[in-house]
Amino acid sequence: MSDDAARKKIEDHKRRIASIMREAPWEQSKSCQQKAEREAKAAARKIRNQRRAEKAEREGKPPPRPSEWAEQKVVCKWLTKHHIDFFAPSAEAGGEDVDPVRIAQFRAIGMRKGLPDLIIVDLADDGRPIVLEMKRTKLGMSSLTPSQKKWREIYLAKGYHHLVGFGAVDAQTKMRQLINRLN
């Protein structure tokens, strides 16, 4: 993406936010303005990351590692393709540009830090339930936060399979080991 196209995209985004603010004055609260700023920063970050990837490709360097979110998206598509039922309890509460008000709402209804990214509804071949925590590739178990380690211990104590997928390929491999029909 050229610099002009990137600037145009950011300016379009800013104009859209400005038009919303003009048309809906009740949305001019501080939290709405902060959300608009976060959205603009996220759009700029996305463009920056795309430029980095293009530069790495031109220079013959390996592309940057995909984000945890991107890896989880691949795993979700793979699970859907294999007709494995799952859900993501923290999908709305995660991400880079989370609204603090939204986080407070989720906490009020029971969302807790460290919950696994995916709950697999289908049982493993041994009849035990499965939860999956996604991490970026090339990380180790030390990359789990203290709250994620606490939940891992809880799930293991209750008899669940608690998988930590270091990238989509690793997660798929670990799922194949638990569910024979995937082989």
C-alpha positions as CSV (number, residue, x, y, z in Angstrom):
1,M,0.0,0.0,0.0
2,S,1.5,3.3,-1.0
3,D,1.9,6.2,1.5
4,D,-0.7,8.2,-0.3
5,A,-3.2,5.4,-0.1
6,A,-2.5,4.8,3.6
7,R,-2.9,8.5,4.4
8,K,-6.1,8.6,2.4
9,K,-7.5,5.6,4.3
10,I,-6.6,7.2,7.7
11,E,-8.2,10.6,6.6
12,D,-11.3,8.7,5.4
13,H,-11.5,7.1,8.8
14,K,-11.1,10.4,10.6
15,R,-13.8,12.0,8.3
16,R,-16.2,9.1,9.1
17,I,-15.7,9.6,12.8
18,A,-16.1,13.4,12.5
19,S,-19.4,12.9,10.6
20,I,-20.7,10.6,13.3
21,M,-19.8,13.1,15.9
22,R,-21.7,15.9,14.0
23,E,-24.8,13.8,13.3
24,A,-25.0,12.3,16.9
25,P,-24.0,15.0,19.4
26,W,-24.9,12.7,22.3
27,E,-22.0,10.5,21.2
28,Q,-19.5,13.3,21.8
29,S,-18.8,12.0,25.3
30,K,-15.2,11.6,26.4
31,S,-15.5,7.8,26.1
32,C,-16.7,8.1,22.5
33,Q,-13.9,10.4,21.6
34,Q,-11.4,8.0,23.2
35,K,-12.9,5.1,21.2
36,A,-12.6,7.1,18.0
37,E,-8.9,7.8,18.9
38,R,-8.3,4.1,19.5
39,E,-9.9,3.2,16.2
40,A,-7.7,5.7,14.4
41,K,-4.6,4.4,16.1
42,A,-5.6,0.8,15.3
43,A,-6.1,1.7,11.6
44,A,-2.7,3.4,11.6
45,R,-1.1,0.4,13.3
46,K,-2.6,-2.0,10.7
47,I,-1.2,0.1,7.9
48,R,2.2,0.2,9.6
49,N,2.2,-3.5,10.0
50,Q,1.3,-4.0,6.4
51,R,4.2,-1.7,5.3
52,R,6.6,-3.7,7.5
53,A,5.5,-6.9,5.9
54,E,5.8,-5.5,2.4
55,K,9.3,-4.1,3.2
56,A,10.4,-7.5,4.6
57,E,9.2,-9.2,1.5
58,R,11.1,-6.7,-0.8
59,E,14.3,-7.3,1.3
60,G,13.9,-11.0,1.2
61,K,13.5,-11.2,5.0
62,P,11.0,-13.6,6.6
63,P,7.6,-11.9,7.2
64,P,6.8,-10.8,10.8
65,R,5.1,-13.3,13.0
66,P,1.3,-13.2,12.8
67,S,-0.6,-11.9,15.8
68,E,-2.2,-14.3,18.3
69,W,-5.6,-13.1,16.9
70,A,-4.6,-14.0,13.4
71,E,-3.4,-17.4,14.5
72,Q,-6.7,-18.0,16.4
73,K,-8.7,-17.0,13.3
74,V,-6.9,-19.8,11.3
75,V,-7.6,-22.3,14.0
76,C,-11.3,-21.3,14.1
77,K,-11.6,-21.8,10.4
78,W,-9.9,-25.2,10.7
79,L,-12.2,-26.3,13.5
80,T,-15.3,-25.2,11.5
81,K,-14.0,-27.1,8.5
82,H,-13.7,-30.3,10.5
83,H,-17.2,-29.8,12.1
84,I,-15.8,-29.3,15.6
85,D,-18.1,-27.2,17.7
86,F,-16.4,-24.5,19.8
87,F,-16.8,-21.0,21.1
88,A,-14.6,-18.1,22.2
89,P,-15.6,-16.8,25.6
90,S,-13.3,-13.8,25.5
91,A,-13.6,-12.8,21.8
92,E,-15.3,-9.5,22.5
93,A,-13.1,-8.7,25.5
94,G,-9.8,-9.2,23.8
95,G,-7.8,-7.3,21.2
96,E,-5.6,-4.3,20.9
97,D,-8.2,-1.6,20.9
98,V,-10.5,-2.7,23.7
99,D,-12.9,-0.1,25.2
100,P,-12.4,0.1,28.9
101,V,-16.1,0.5,29.5
102,R,-16.7,-2.7,27.5
103,I,-14.1,-4.5,29.7
104,A,-15.9,-3.4,32.8
105,Q,-19.2,-4.6,31.5
106,F,-17.7,-8.1,30.7
107,R,-16.2,-8.3,34.2
108,A,-19.5,-7.4,35.7
109,I,-21.2,-10.4,34.0
110,G,-18.4,-12.9,34.9
111,M,-15.6,-12.5,32.4
112,R,-12.3,-13.2,34.1
113,K,-8.6,-12.6,33.2
114,G,-6.8,-15.5,31.8
115,L,-9.7,-17.6,30.5
116,P,-8.7,-19.8,27.6
117,D,-9.3,-18.4,24.1
118,L,-11.4,-21.3,22.8
119,I,-13.7,-23.8,24.5
120,I,-14.1,-27.0,22.4
121,V,-17.6,-28.3,22.8
122,D,-16.8,-31.7,21.2
123,L,-15.0,-34.0,23.7
124,A,-11.7,-35.7,23.2
125,D,-11.6,-39.4,22.4
126,D,-11.1,-40.1,26.1
127,G,-14.4,-38.3,26.9
128,R,-12.7,-35.3,28.5
129,P,-13.5,-31.7,27.5
130,I,-10.9,-29.5,25.8
131,V,-9.9,-25.9,26.2
132,L,-7.3,-24.1,24.0
133,E,-5.1,-21.1,24.8
134,M,-3.6,-19.5,21.7
135,K,-0.2,-17.9,21.7
136,R,2.0,-16.6,18.9
137,T,4.5,-18.9,17.3
138,K,8.0,-19.3,18.8
139,L,6.9,-18.7,22.4
140,G,7.2,-21.0,25.3
141,M,5.1,-21.9,28.4
142,S,6.7,-18.9,30.1
143,S,4.6,-16.7,27.9
144,L,1.4,-17.6,29.9
145,T,0.4,-14.8,32.2
146,P,-0.1,-15.6,35.9
147,S,-3.9,-15.6,35.5
148,Q,-3.6,-17.9,32.5
149,K,-1.4,-20.3,34.6
150,K,-4.0,-20.2,37.4
151,W,-6.8,-21.1,34.9
152,R,-4.6,-23.9,33.4
153,E,-4.2,-25.4,36.9
154,I,-8.0,-25.2,37.5
155,Y,-8.9,-26.8,34.2
156,L,-6.3,-29.6,34.6
157,A,-7.5,-30.3,38.2
158,K,-11.1,-30.6,36.9
159,G,-9.9,-33.2,34.3
160,Y,-10.0,-31.0,31.2
161,H,-7.4,-31.1,28.4
162,H,-5.8,-27.7,28.5
163,L,-3.9,-27.1,25.3
164,V,-1.6,-24.2,24.6
165,G,-1.2,-23.7,20.9
166,F,1.9,-21.8,19.8
167,G,0.6,-20.8,16.5
168,A,-2.2,-22.3,14.3
169,V,-0.1,-25.3,13.2
170,D,0.8,-26.3,16.7
171,A,-2.8,-26.0,17.9
172,Q,-4.0,-28.1,15.0
173,T,-1.4,-30.8,15.7
174,K,-2.4,-31.0,19.4
175,M,-6.1,-31.2,18.5
176,R,-5.4,-34.0,16.0
177,Q,-3.7,-36.0,18.8
178,L,-6.8,-35.7,21.0
179,I,-9.5,-36.3,18.3
180,N,-8.7,-39.4,16.1
181,R,-11.3,-38.5,13.5
182,L,-9.1,-35.6,12.4
183,N,-6.3,-37.9,11.3
